[in-house]
Amino acid sequence: MRKIKTGALLALVAVTLAASASVAAQQTQQAGGTAAAENTQDMQAITREMQALKSRYADEVRKLRELEIRLQALTARVQAQEGVARVQAIQQGGKPAATTGVAGIGVAAGAAQAATATSSSETLVSSEGSTRQEPTSRSVEDVLQQQHVLFNQPLTLEVGLNYARYDRKQLTLNGFLALDAIFLGSIAVEDVASDTFTYTFAARKGITRDLSASIEVPMVQRWTTYQKGGAGGSAAAVAEAGVGGDVAIGDVTAGASYRLFPETTARPEIALNASVGMPTGQAPYGIPWTVLERDNDDFIRFAVPTKQPTGQGVWSINFGASMLKTLDPAILFANASVTHTFKKHFSDLDNSPDTVSPGKVDLGNALNYGIGVAFALNERMSLSMSFSERLNSSARIRPDATGVWQGIIGSSGNAATFGIGMTYALSESMTFVGNLGIGLTPDAPDFSITAKLPFTL
């Protein structure tokens, strides 16, 4: 019996141990599944976080590259526009902001590039660009003042001297042809040489940012020498007379300019100009002439005026436009205008001292245009080349005796001139301006020399 109880007890213990082992195995299996699930979730979370970080990193890299490209483009554009910005700053009457602005941008570019650790060479390029642009500032200002309009500037006074030389010879025949081959009469050579000095006093004032006014008062001194061959009936004799030397006021001009469009990278600065010419000078009509030689039949062979004209004698208005484009170091400029003269009545239109013929004069209209280019060599000096042309229509007169308009043969003109100029800044407020004009057509002066000294108050 005891043995039976012991066996049953052992069997019960064995069953108990087996059940415990089974429960422990189940618990262990459940714990392993939970840990694996947690690990899987952690891996998935880390993977998602890494993907998010990579996506944000790619966006940041893309944005960084875009900012770098924009910064490089902006730096290059500002370097190219430095001359434009400086011109605009000068026209606005402020401190030359282009240099400061570009330098600031250059520093900003350098800081940004250093922060992005891309390259420091662009900083050097920017600094070199600023240094290269800086010397053109004053010379650009002088070119702008002489070839275009300098707006919003303080009062500028200018004195100038212009010398022009004319020398015209023509062959005159006084007689008739016999048998269509033999000339019977006198052959004479007429020569008119003129030396004209024009002393100019001008003032310019910027009224607003886009409006400027000016006035110019010329004083004219002219010597004219008249020569006529065949004096006294001798083909070898030449009569000569000189007239002039007095200084008299010429035609005063007052004008205004309005800036229509400021200069941009793609567009030049465009300004509209208008001026009025006042007949304050001595008109060429009604000047008494001195007869130096007459024929036996009282035909006047040689007569000269007693004084020289200094103006055209009529009112005139001028409308036009001018443009200027800065392409550092070159500066392009051009202008075009139309001049209209008003009709005026004079007490005597005839040059003969023996007759008086009152009547009206219509000088006609004129078209003017010019183009040129200037180069700013350094801070103080610039050189320029230009071409200008003036086309005059024919003049007419209407004597009171007839009341009919009559065209004056040979009164139309085409005066073309090639100019070479320079500006040199003598000081902060004074500039020397020189120009040599070479006549290209018979109606233009043979040559002219101009010197000006604008002084800014």
C-alpha positions in Angstrom: 0.0 0.0 0.0 2.8 2.3 0.9 4.4 1.6 -2.4 1.2 2.5 -4.2 1.0 5.9 -2.5 4.6 6.7 -3.3 4.1 5.9 -6.9 1.1 8.1 -7.1 2.9 10.9 -5.5 5.7 10.7 -7.9 3.3 10.6 -10.8 1.6 13.7 -9.5 4.9 15.5 -9.1 5.9 14.5 -12.6 2.6 15.8 -14.0 3.0 19.0 -12.1 6.5 19.6 -13.3 5.4 18.9 -16.9 2.6 21.4 -16.6 5.0 24.0 -15.2 7.4 23.5 -17.9 4.7 23.8 -20.5 3.5 27.1 -19.0 7.1 28.4 -18.8 7.6 27.6 -22.4 4.4 29.3 -23.4 5.4 32.4 -21.4 8.9 32.4 -22.9 7.4 32.2 -26.4 5.0 35.0 -25.7 7.8 37.3 -24.4 9.9 36.6 -27.5 7.1 37.6 -29.8 6.5 40.8 -27.9 10.1 41.8 -28.1 10.3 41.1 -31.8 7.3 43.1 -32.4 8.7 46.0 -30.5 12.0 45.8 -32.3 10.2 45.8 -35.6 8.2 48.8 -34.7 11.4 50.6 -33.5 13.1 49.7 -36.8 10.2 51.0 -38.8 10.1 54.2 -36.8 13.8 54.8 -37.2 13.5 54.1 -40.9 10.7 56.6 -41.3 12.7 59.2 -39.3 15.8 58.6 -41.5 13.7 58.9 -44.6 12.2 62.2 -43.3 15.7 63.5 -42.4 17.0 62.5 -45.8 14.1 64.3 -47.5 14.6 67.4 -45.5 18.4 67.3 -46.2 17.7 67.0 -49.9 15.4 70.0 -49.7 18.0 72.0 -47.8 20.7 71.1 -50.3 18.5 72.1 -53.2 17.5 75.4 -51.5 21.2 76.0 -50.7 22.2 75.5 -54.3 19.4 77.8 -55.5 20.5 80.5 -53.1 24.1 80.1 -54.3 23.0 80.4 -57.9 20.9 83.5 -57.1 23.7 85.0 -55.2 26.2 84.5 -58.0 23.8 85.9 -60.5 23.0 88.9 -58.3 26.7 89.6 -57.8 27.5 89.5 -61.5 24.5 91.7 -62.3 25.4 94.3 -59.7 29.0 94.3 -61.0 27.7 94.9 -64.5 25.3 97.6 -63.3 27.7 99.4 -61.2 28.2 102.2 -63.8 24.4 102.5 -64.2 23.7 102.7 -60.5 26.4 105.3 -60.1 25.0 107.4 -62.9 21.6 107.1 -61.4 23.0 108.1 -58.0 24.7 111.0 -59.6 21.6 112.2 -61.3 19.6 111.9 -58.1 22.1 114.3 -56.5 23.1 111.9 -53.8 26.3 110.2 -52.8 27.7 107.8 -55.4 25.7 104.9 -54.0 26.8 102.5 -56.6 30.2 102.0 -55.1 28.8 101.7 -51.6 26.0 99.4 -52.8 28.3 97.2 -54.8 30.8 97.0 -52.0 28.1 96.1 -49.6 26.8 93.4 -51.9 30.3 92.2 -52.4 30.8 91.8 -48.7 27.4 90.1 -48.3 28.3 87.8 -51.2 31.6 87.0 -49.5 30.0 86.3 -46.2 27.3 84.1 -47.7 29.9 82.2 -49.7 32.1 81.8 -46.7 29.1 80.5 -44.7 28.4 78.0 -47.5 32.0 77.2 -47.8 31.7 77.1 -51.5 34.4 79.5 -52.7 36.1 82.7 -51.8 37.1 83.6 -55.3 33.8 85.4 -56.0 34.5 87.7 -53.1 37.7 88.6 -54.8 36.0 89.0 -58.1 33.5 91.3 -56.5 36.1 93.4 -54.8 38.1 93.6 -58.0 34.9 94.7 -59.9 34.3 97.5 -57.4 37.9 98.6 -57.6 37.7 98.6 -61.4 34.5 100.5 -61.5 35.4 103.1 -59.0 37.7 105.2 -61.2 35.0 105.8 -63.8 32.7 107.7 -61.5 33.8 111.3 -62.0 34.6 110.9 -65.7 31.2 109.3 -66.2 29.6 112.3 -64.5 31.4 114.7 -66.7 30.5 112.9 -69.9 26.9 112.8 -68.7 26.9 116.5 -68.1 28.4 117.4 -71.4 26.7 114.9 -73.7 23.3 114.4 -72.0 21.7 116.0 -69.1 22.6 115.8 -65.4 19.4 116.0 -63.4 18.9 117.1 -59.9 22.3 118.8 -59.6 23.1 122.0 -57.8 23.7 125.1 -59.7 26.4 124.7 -62.3 28.0 127.7 -64.0 30.0 127.3 -67.1 32.3 129.6 -69.1 33.4 128.5 -72.6 35.3 129.6 -75.6 34.7 128.4 -79.1 36.8 129.3 -82.1 35.6 128.4 -85.6 37.3 129.0 -88.9 35.5 129.4 -92.3 37.3 129.9 -95.6 35.3 129.8 -98.7 36.4 130.6 -102.2 34.3 130.7 -105.3 34.9 131.6 -108.9 32.7 134.3 -110.4 32.2 135.1 -114.1 30.9 138.5 -115.2 30.4 138.5 -119.0 29.1 136.3 -121.8 30.1 133.5 -124.1 30.8 134.4 -127.7 30.2 131.6 -130.2 29.6 129.3 -127.3 33.3 129.0 -126.7 34.9 132.3 -126.0 34.2 134.1 -122.7 34.2 137.8 -122.9 34.1 139.6 -119.5 35.9 139.3 -116.2 36.8 136.3 -114.2 37.2 136.9 -110.5 37.9 134.8 -107.5 35.9 135.7 -104.3 37.2 134.6 -101.0 35.4 135.0 -97.7 37.4 134.0 -94.6 35.9 134.3 -91.1 37.3 133.8 -87.7 34.7 133.6 -85.0 35.2 133.6 -81.3 32.2 132.8 -79.1 32.4 133.4 -75.4 29.7 131.4 -73.7 28.3 131.9 -70.2 25.9 129.2 -69.2 24.0 128.1 -66.1 22.2 124.8 -65.3 20.1 123.9 -62.4 18.3 120.8 -61.4 14.7 121.7 -60.5 13.5 118.3 -59.5 14.8 114.7 -59.7 13.7 114.6 -63.4 13.6 118.2 -64.5 16.5 120.5 -65.3 16.7 124.0 -66.7 19.5 125.9 -68.4 20.3 129.2 -70.0 23.1 130.2 -72.3 24.3 133.6 -73.2 26.9 133.9 -76.0 29.1 136.8 -76.8 30.3 136.8 -80.4 33.4 138.3 -81.8 34.0 137.9 -85.5 36.6 138.9 -88.1 35.7 138.5 -91.7 38.0 139.1 -94.6 36.6 139.7 -98.1 38.7 139.3 -101.1 37.6 139.9 -104.7 39.7 139.4 -107.8 39.6 141.6 -110.8 39.8 144.9 -108.9 39.9 147.9 -111.1 39.2 145.8 -114.1 42.5 143.9 -113.8 42.3 140.2 -113.6 45.5 140.1 -111.6 44.4 142.7 -109.0 42.7 141.6 -105.8 40.7 143.9 -103.5 40.5 143.0 -99.8 38.6 144.4 -96.9 38.3 143.2 -93.3 35.3 143.8 -91.1 34.6 142.9 -87.5 36.4 142.7 -84.2 33.6 144.0 -82.0 32.2 141.8 -79.2 28.4 141.7 -79.2 25.8 139.5 -77.6 24.5 136.6 -79.7 21.2 134.8 -79.5 20.3 133.8 -75.9 19.0 130.3 -75.5 16.9 129.0 -72.6 15.8 125.5 -72.2 14.6 122.6 -70.1 15.0 118.9 -70.0 12.8 116.2 -68.6 13.9 112.7 -67.9 11.3 110.4 -69.5 12.8 107.0 -68.7 15.7 106.3 -66.3 18.5 104.0 -67.4 18.1 100.3 -66.8 20.1 97.3 -67.8 18.1 96.9 -71.0 17.1 100.5 -71.7 19.1 103.7 -72.0 18.1 106.9 -70.2 15.9 109.0 -72.4 15.3 112.7 -71.9 13.1 115.2 -73.7 14.6 118.6 -74.4 13.1 121.9 -75.4 14.6 125.3 -75.8 13.8 128.7 -77.1 16.2 130.9 -79.1 15.7 134.6 -78.6 16.8 137.1 -81.3 19.0 139.1 -79.0 21.9 139.1 -81.4 22.5 141.4 -84.4 20.4 140.2 -87.3 22.1 139.8 -90.7 19.3 141.9 -92.3 19.4 145.7 -92.6 23.1 146.1 -92.0 24.4 149.0 -94.0 27.1 148.0 -96.6 30.1 150.0 -97.7 30.8 150.1 -101.5 34.4 149.7 -102.2 34.2 149.6 -106.0 31.7 150.5 -108.7 31.7 150.2 -112.4 31.1 153.1 -114.6 27.5 152.2 -114.9 27.2 152.3 -111.0 27.2 148.5 -110.9 28.5 147.5 -107.4 31.5 145.3 -107.9 32.7 145.1 -104.3 30.9 145.9 -101.2 31.3 144.7 -97.6 29.0 145.1 -94.5 29.9 147.6 -92.0 29.5 145.2 -89.1 29.1 141.5 -88.6 25.9 139.7 -87.6 25.9 137.8 -84.3 22.5 136.2 -84.5 19.8 134.9 -86.9 17.3 137.6 -86.0 14.2 135.5 -85.5 12.7 133.5 -82.7 13.2 129.7 -82.8 12.0 126.7 -80.8 13.7 123.4 -80.6 12.2 120.1 -79.6 14.2 116.9 -79.3 15.3 113.9 -77.3 18.6 112.5 -76.1 19.6 109.2 -74.8 22.6 107.8 -72.9 23.5 104.2 -72.2 26.3 103.1 -69.9 28.3 100.0 -71.1 31.2 100.2 -68.8 33.7 101.5 -69.7 32.0 102.9 -72.8 29.1 105.4 -72.7 26.9 105.7 -75.8 25.0 108.8 -76.4 22.7 110.1 -79.2 20.3 113.0 -79.8 17.9 114.3 -82.3 15.9 117.5 -82.5 13.9 119.7 -84.8 14.3 123.4 -84.9 11.5 125.7 -86.1 12.0 129.3 -86.8 9.3 131.9 -86.8 8.8 134.4 -89.6 9.7 138.0 -88.9 9.4 141.3 -90.7 12.5 143.4 -91.3 12.8 147.0 -92.5 15.4 146.1 -95.1 16.2 142.8 -96.7 18.5 144.1 -99.5 22.3 144.2 -99.0 22.6 147.1 -101.5 23.1 150.4 -99.7 21.2 152.1 -102.6 17.9 150.3 -102.1 15.6 149.6 -99.2 13.4 146.5 -99.5 11.3 145.7 -96.4 9.7 142.3 -96.1 9.4 139.1 -94.2 12.0 136.3 -93.7 11.3 132.6 -93.2 14.5 130.8 -92.4 12.8 127.4 -92.5 13.2 124.4 -90.3 16.3 122.4 -89.4 16.9 118.8 -88.4 19.7 118.0 -86.0 21.1 114.7 -84.9 24.2 113.4 -83.4 25.7 110.1 -82.1 28.9 109.3 -80.2 30.7 107.2 -77.8 32.8 108.1 -74.8 35.3 106.1 -72.8 36.0 106.7 -69.1 39.8 106.2 -69.0 40.1 106.7 -65.3 38.5 108.6 -62.4 39.3 112.0 -63.9 39.6 111.7 -67.6 37.4 110.6 -70.5 37.6 110.7 -74.3 34.8 110.9 -76.7 34.1 110.7 -80.5 31.0 112.0 -82.1 29.3 112.8 -85.3 26.7 115.5 -85.7 24.8 116.8 -88.7 22.4 119.7 -89.2 20.1 119.8 -92.2 18.6 123.2 -93.0 15.7 123.7 -95.4 15.7 126.6 -97.8 15.0 130.1 -96.6 12.4 132.4 -98.2 11.7 136.1 -98.3 8.6 138.0 -99.1 9.3 141.6 -100.1 6.5 144.0 -99.2 6.7 145.3 -102.8 5.6 142.0 -104.3 3.9 140.2 -101.5 5.1 136.9 -102.9 7.3 134.4 -101.2 10.6 133.8 -103.0 13.0 131.0 -102.2 16.6 131.9 -101.7 18.8 129.7 -103.9 21.6 128.1 -102.1 20.2 128.8 -98.6 19.7 125.1 -97.7 22.6 123.6 -95.9 24.1 120.4 -94.7 26.7 120.9 -92.0 28.3 117.7 -90.8 31.0 117.6 -88.2 33.2 115.0 -86.6 34.2 115.7 -83.1 36.9 114.5 -80.7 36.5 115.5 -77.1 37.9 115.0 -73.7 37.0 115.9 -70.1 39.4 116.2 -67.2 38.3 116.8 -63.6 40.5 119.6 -62.3 39.0 119.5 -58.8 35.9 118.2 -57.1 33.8 121.1 -58.5 35.6 122.0 -61.7 36.1 120.2 -65.0 38.0 121.0 -68.2 36.1 120.1 -71.3 37.9 120.3 -74.7 36.6 119.4 -78.2 38.0 119.5 -81.7 35.4 119.7 -84.5 36.3 118.8 -88.1 34.0 120.0 -90.8 33.0 117.3 -93.2 30.8 119.3 -95.6 31.3 122.8 -97.1 28.5 124.3 -94.9 30.3 123.3 -91.7 33.3 125.2 -90.3 36.6 124.0 -91.5 37.4 123.2 -87.9 36.5 124.4 -84.5 38.1 124.3 -81.1 36.0 124.5 -77.9 37.1 124.8 -74.3 34.7 124.9 -71.3 35.1 125.1 -67.6 31.9 124.0 -65.8 31.9 124.8 -62.1 29.5 123.2 -59.7 28.5 125.3 -56.7 
